[in-house]
Structure formats: structure tokens, C-alpha cells
Amino acid sequence: MTAMHQIRLTTATGSCDIVVGEGLSKGLHQLDPAPILLVDEHVLDQHHELFEPFRTITIPSGEHHKTLQTVETVYRELVQLEADRSSLLVGVGGGLATDVAGYVASTFLRGVQFGFISSTLLGQVDASIGGKNGVNLDGYKNMVGTFRQPSFVWCDLALLGTLERKEYVSGIAEVIKYGAIRDREFLDYLQDQMTGLLKLNGEVLHHVVSTSVDIKVDVVRQDENESDLRRILNFGHTFGHAIERQMGVLHGEAVAVGMVLAARLSNTMGLLRPQEVDRIEQLIIAAGLPAAMELDPGKIYQNIRKDKKKSGKDIHFVLLDGPGNAMVKTIDLSALKSIVYDLC
């Protein structure tokens, strides 16, 4: 068994202890006060022996449940359980469950203590880290939310073994993103070790999750509220969120295509060489992720216009100025329209 990796993220909204390792969920019994769990229904079904002894509220699976309606249902169940300001809520599951749990904990009784047990690769490397909590509105991603750090995040690698294959592969998109924006050597590692990552090799998985967490923590420490540097974490996401809404595919699948489009745009703007675009595309394909889809440019553009990264008539767009080096460029929405039609 690999050793645990621990790192503390301290920001204006609090300190969060992040741990990567196997079997971390067993630590629930040591928590004081005894937690109320908000658990994804599939995780509860697969791992009921870990979570059933606790007071539990079930979070329904599926992106279409990441809504204010689900939040309202959870509020009512917390009232039934007589939760108060001394209660500890723990969100257990992937990005949907931890996002909902974090938003509920940040707003119920004006804020109660909370932590996460992340059960998906996407959640462990991205969604559960950084203090963003929120839900979708009318299908638009994370339009309602808060910035507030959980007390802890446990990335329990043992839970990944029961994850659906498609969901696991989807998470690799966010891993590739970290190498693309911040760490060229990590990109090299992923090229060399992709087979091991796909086979859930323990040593490779531990290194990949730990490195991804370290990169995200380093960025969030410097810019918790996404006013500047943190925007680079959105590489591939402006296109990706629009694709996700239009095509109804998994988040990672949409982001994978979004990263290819953003890399091509970087090349068009003279920032990224053609062979570097090809390298990113080939790594995405090697992971079993899509590098292209049949897209409707008109719908993609309209979805981007409603993206939360929009600022007036401009949108902050993340481009690559070489592998491992991201930059944010402000693009006028009218100029972006022709870009979207060219790329899609």
C-alpha cells in the first residue's frame, strides 16, 4: 500500500486538510461530532457497509439533479434530523455530491462545518478541491454557488475500484489539464504511464492524484476567488461546458474536446506549435477520451454567451503558450463567434 499524501490549503475562507490514500473512509468513526453524511446514491449502494451506520441523506446521481430543488430537499431532511450549528456534514461521492453538500453546508443555518470524501477520479483531482460549491441553473453549469473551504477532503483511492469505467476515464481529462497548464514534466509522466493509469495501478494512481491536487492547491492558494490566476484551471472548460450542455456527454468527455479546441485556438493565435497541439490530442486519445465531436457552432456560441466566465461583452479564455504554460486572454464575444464557427 502506498503512503498517504497530505497537504493543507489555507485561504481567506478557511483551512482545508487534503489527504490522498487508500481506505480513508474508515476514519469517519473517529470524527467528533458524529457526522451527518450526504451520500451519492450509487456510492451508498456500492459501499453501504462504510456509510450506513451513520445518519445519512441520499443525494440522487446524475447531473440533472445538481439543482436548487435537490438542495431544498436536503435542507428539509436536515431539519428532520435536527441538525444544528454544531453539526458536521460530510459529502460523499463525486463532484455532484460534494458540490451539493458544500453548498448546503455553506448556506444551512448560515453555514455549518463540513468535509468531503471524494469517490471519483474527477472529484479527487478537481471538483472537491478548492472551496467552490454550487449547483446548476436551467442546465447552465454552477451558476449558483459559494466560495468556502471544507475542513477536510479525503481522496479515498479504494473507492475508485467500483467506479464505472466511463466515469473513471472522464476524470483523466482533468488530470491531462493540469499537465497542459502547469507542469510539462507531468505531461511527460502521463504519456509514459497512461497504461498504468488506465489499469488503476496503485503507485501510478497515487502519484497522479497527489500531483493533480498539489497543482490545484498551489493555484487556489494564490487566487481563491478566481479573479486572476485561478482562471487557468478553466482550460478547455469554456468550450467544454457548452459542449456538455449541447451534447449531454460526461463532463470529462466534453472538457477533452474543449481542450483540443482551445489548443487549436492557441495555435491559430501563434502561441502553440502544431506538434504541441497534436501531442495533447494524442494524449487525450490514448486515455480513451474523445478528441472531436459533431458540434453545432451556433448552439456552442449561444451556450458560451451564458458562461459564468463572461464579463460584459468579453470572455476570459484560457490558452496555452507552450506545454505546461497557460495564459488567460480576453476575447470579445463578437470575435469569438467567428472563432467558434471556424473551430467547430
C-alpha positions in Angstrom: 0.0 0.0 0.0 1.3 3.5 -0.9 1.9 6.1 1.8 -0.7 8.8 2.4 -0.1 12.2 0.8 -1.2 15.2 2.9 -1.3 18.9 2.1 -3.0 21.8 3.7 -4.8 24.6 1.8 -5.2 27.8 3.7 -7.2 30.7 2.2 -9.3 33.6 3.4 -12.3 31.3 3.9 -10.6 28.7 6.0 -8.1 25.9 6.1 -8.6 22.5 4.5 -6.6 19.3 5.1 -6.4 17.2 2.0 -5.4 13.6 2.2 -4.7 11.1 -0.6 -4.6 7.4 0.3 -6.5 4.1 0.5 -9.2 3.2 3.0 -9.6 6.8 4.3 -13.4 6.4 4.7 -12.9 4.3 7.8 -11.8 7.4 9.6 -15.4 8.6 9.8 -15.8 6.7 13.1 -13.1 9.0 14.6 -14.8 12.2 13.8 -16.3 14.4 16.5 -19.1 15.3 16.4 -20.5 12.2 14.7 -21.2 13.4 11.1 -24.3 13.6 9.1 -23.5 12.1 5.7 -24.8 13.4 2.3 -24.0 10.4 0.1 -24.4 9.8 -3.6 -26.9 7.0 -4.1 -24.6 4.9 -6.2 -21.7 5.2 -3.7 -24.1 4.2 -0.9 -25.3 1.2 -2.9 -21.7 0.1 -3.7 -20.2 0.8 -0.2 -23.1 0.7 2.2 -21.1 -1.1 4.9 -18.9 2.0 5.2 -21.7 4.6 5.4 -24.9 3.0 6.6 -24.1 3.2 10.4 -24.3 7.0 10.2 -27.2 9.4 9.9 -27.4 9.6 6.1 -29.2 11.8 3.5 -29.1 10.3 -0.1 -28.0 12.6 -3.0 -29.5 11.4 -6.3 -27.0 10.7 -9.0 -26.9 12.4 -12.4 -26.1 16.0 -13.4 -29.8 16.8 -13.8 -30.1 16.5 -10.0 -27.4 19.2 -9.3 -30.1 21.8 -8.7 -31.6 24.1 -6.1 -34.5 21.6 -5.9 -32.2 18.9 -4.6 -30.6 21.5 -2.2 -34.1 22.3 -0.9 -34.9 18.6 -0.3 -31.6 18.2 1.6 -32.4 21.3 3.8 -35.7 19.7 4.8 -34.1 16.4 5.7 -31.5 18.2 7.8 -34.4 19.8 9.7 -35.9 16.4 10.2 -32.6 15.1 11.6 -32.5 18.1 14.0 -29.2 19.3 12.5 -27.9 22.5 14.2 -24.9 24.8 14.0 -22.7 22.3 15.8 -23.4 19.6 13.2 -20.7 18.3 10.9 -21.8 17.5 7.4 -19.7 15.2 5.2 -20.4 15.0 1.4 -19.5 11.6 0.0 -19.4 11.0 -3.7 -18.2 12.6 -6.9 -18.3 16.2 -7.9 -22.1 16.4 -7.9 -22.4 15.1 -4.3 -19.6 17.3 -2.9 -20.8 20.4 -4.8 -24.3 20.0 -3.4 -23.0 19.1 0.1 -20.7 22.1 0.1 -23.4 24.5 -1.0 -25.9 23.1 1.6 -23.3 23.3 4.4 -22.3 26.9 3.4 -25.9 28.1 3.5 -27.8 25.9 6.0 -28.2 28.0 9.2 -25.8 30.5 7.5 -23.0 27.9 7.5 -22.1 24.7 9.3 -18.8 22.7 9.4 -18.3 20.3 6.5 -15.9 17.9 4.9 -15.7 15.7 1.8 -14.9 12.1 1.0 -14.3 12.1 -2.8 -15.1 8.8 -4.6 -14.4 9.6 -8.2 -11.2 10.5 -10.1 -12.8 13.7 -11.3 -13.8 14.6 -7.8 -10.4 13.8 -6.3 -8.3 15.7 -8.7 -10.6 18.7 -9.2 -14.2 19.1 -8.0 -13.7 18.5 -4.3 -10.6 20.7 -4.1 -10.6 24.5 -3.8 -13.7 25.6 -2.0 -16.1 26.1 -4.9 -19.5 24.9 -4.0 -22.5 25.2 -6.3 -25.4 23.9 -8.4 -26.6 24.4 -11.9 -29.5 26.6 -13.0 -31.6 25.6 -16.0 -28.8 23.4 -17.3 -26.1 26.2 -17.0 -23.1 24.9 -15.0 -22.5 26.1 -11.5 -24.5 29.3 -11.9 -25.4 29.5 -8.2 -22.7 28.9 -5.5 -20.3 30.0 -2.8 -16.6 30.0 -2.1 -16.0 28.2 1.3 -13.4 25.7 2.2 -14.3 22.3 3.7 -12.4 21.3 6.9 -11.0 18.3 5.1 -11.1 16.4 1.8 -10.3 12.7 1.8 -9.4 11.3 -1.6 -10.0 7.6 -0.9 -8.4 5.7 -3.7 -10.0 2.5 -2.6 -13.4 3.8 -3.7 -12.2 4.2 -7.4 -12.3 0.4 -8.0 -16.1 0.4 -8.2 -16.4 3.4 -10.4 -17.9 2.9 -13.8 -15.2 2.7 -16.4 -16.6 5.6 -18.4 -16.7 7.8 -15.3 -13.1 6.9 -14.4 -11.8 7.7 -17.9 -13.8 11.0 -17.8 -11.7 12.1 -14.8 -8.4 11.7 -16.7 -9.4 14.8 -18.8 -8.9 17.0 -15.7 -5.5 15.2 -15.0 -4.3 16.0 -18.5 -5.4 19.6 -18.0 -3.0 20.0 -15.1 -0.1 18.9 -17.1 -1.1 21.1 -20.0 -1.5 24.3 -18.0 1.2 24.0 -15.3 3.6 21.0 -15.5 5.3 19.8 -18.6 7.1 17.0 -16.7 3.7 15.8 -15.5 2.6 15.7 -19.2 5.6 13.5 -19.9 4.7 11.2 -17.0 1.2 10.8 -18.3 2.5 9.9 -21.7 4.7 7.2 -20.2 2.3 5.9 -17.6 -1.1 6.2 -19.3 -1.5 2.4 -19.5 -0.9 2.1 -15.7 -3.3 4.9 -15.0 -6.0 3.1 -17.1 -5.4 -0.1 -15.2 -5.7 1.7 -11.8 -2.1 0.8 -10.9 -1.8 1.8 -7.3 1.5 3.6 -7.5 0.6 5.5 -10.7 -2.8 6.4 -9.4 -1.4 7.7 -6.1 1.2 9.9 -8.0 -1.4 11.2 -10.5 -4.0 12.2 -7.8 -1.3 13.7 -5.5 0.3 15.7 -8.2 -3.0 17.0 -9.5 -4.1 18.0 -6.0 -0.7 19.8 -5.4 -1.1 21.8 -8.6 -4.6 22.8 -7.9 -3.8 23.8 -4.2 -0.9 25.9 -5.4 -3.1 27.8 -7.8 -6.0 28.2 -5.3 -3.7 29.4 -2.6 -2.8 32.3 -4.8 -6.2 33.1 -6.1 -9.2 31.6 -4.2 -11.9 33.7 -5.8 -10.9 33.2 -9.5 -10.0 36.9 -10.0 -6.8 36.1 -11.9 -4.5 33.0 -11.8 -7.3 30.5 -10.9 -8.8 31.1 -14.3 -6.2 28.9 -15.8 -8.0 25.9 -14.3 -10.7 26.5 -16.8 -8.5 25.4 -19.7 -10.9 23.5 -22.1 -13.9 24.4 -20.0 -15.4 27.3 -21.9 -15.9 25.1 -24.9 -16.3 22.1 -22.6 -19.3 23.4 -20.6 -21.0 24.5 -23.9 -20.4 21.0 -25.4 -21.6 19.3 -22.2 -24.9 21.2 -22.4 -25.4 20.7 -26.1 -24.3 17.0 -26.4 -25.3 15.7 -22.9 -22.0 13.9 -22.6 -19.9 13.4 -19.4 -18.0 16.5 -18.1 -14.6 15.0 -18.8 -15.5 14.0 -22.3 -16.7 17.5 -23.1 -13.6 19.0 -21.5 -11.3 16.7 -23.5 -12.8 18.1 -26.8 -12.7 21.6 -25.3 -9.0 21.2 -24.6 -8.3 20.2 -28.2 -10.3 23.2 -29.5 -8.5 25.5 -27.1 -5.2 24.1 -28.1 -6.1 24.7 -31.8 -7.1 28.2 -31.0 -3.8 28.7 -29.2 -2.1 27.6 -32.4 -4.2 29.9 -34.5 -3.0 32.8 -32.3 0.6 31.8 -32.7 1.1 30.5 -29.2 1.3 26.8 -29.6 3.1 24.8 -32.3 1.2 22.3 -34.4 3.1 19.3 -33.0 2.3 20.5 -29.5 -1.4 20.6 -30.4 -1.0 17.1 -31.8 0.7 15.9 -28.6 -2.3 17.0 -26.4 -4.7 15.5 -28.9 -2.9 12.1 -28.9 -2.7 12.0 -25.1 -6.4 12.5 -24.9 -7.0 9.7 -27.4 -4.6 7.4 -25.5 -6.7 8.0 -22.4 -9.8 6.7 -24.3 -11.4 10.2 -24.4 -12.9 11.8 -27.4 -10.8 14.4 -29.3 -13.7 15.6 -31.6 -17.5 15.6 -31.8 -20.1 16.7 -34.4 -20.9 20.1 -32.9 -23.5 22.8 -33.8 -21.4 26.0 -33.8 -24.5 28.2 -33.3 -25.5 26.3 -30.2 -22.0 26.2 -28.8 -21.7 30.0 -29.3 -25.0 30.7 -27.6 -24.1 28.5 -24.6 -20.7 30.2 -24.3 -22.5 33.6 -24.2 -24.2 32.4 -20.9 -21.0 31.1 -19.4 -20.2 32.4 -15.9 -16.7 33.4 -17.1 -18.3 36.1 -19.3 -17.6 39.7 -18.3 -19.8 42.2 -20.2 -19.0 41.8 -23.9 -15.8 39.8 -23.3 -15.0 36.3 -22.0 -11.8 35.2 -20.3 -10.4 32.4 -22.4 -7.6 30.1 -21.3 -4.9 29.4 -24.0 -1.5 27.6 -23.9 1.7 29.5 -24.5 3.6 26.2 -24.8 3.0 22.8 -23.0 2.8 23.4 -19.2 2.2 27.1 -19.6 -1.3 28.6 -19.6 -2.3 32.2 -20.2 -5.7 34.0 -20.0 -6.7 36.1 -22.9 -9.8 38.3 -23.0 -11.7 37.7 -26.2 -14.6 39.9 -27.5 -17.8 37.8 -27.8 -18.3 39.1 -31.4 -14.8 37.9 -32.3 -15.4 34.6 -30.5 -18.4 33.9 -32.8 -16.2 33.6 -35.9 -13.6 31.6 -33.9 -16.3 29.1 -32.8 -17.6 28.7 -36.4 -14.0 28.2 -37.6 -13.1 25.6 -35.0 -16.4 23.7 -34.9 
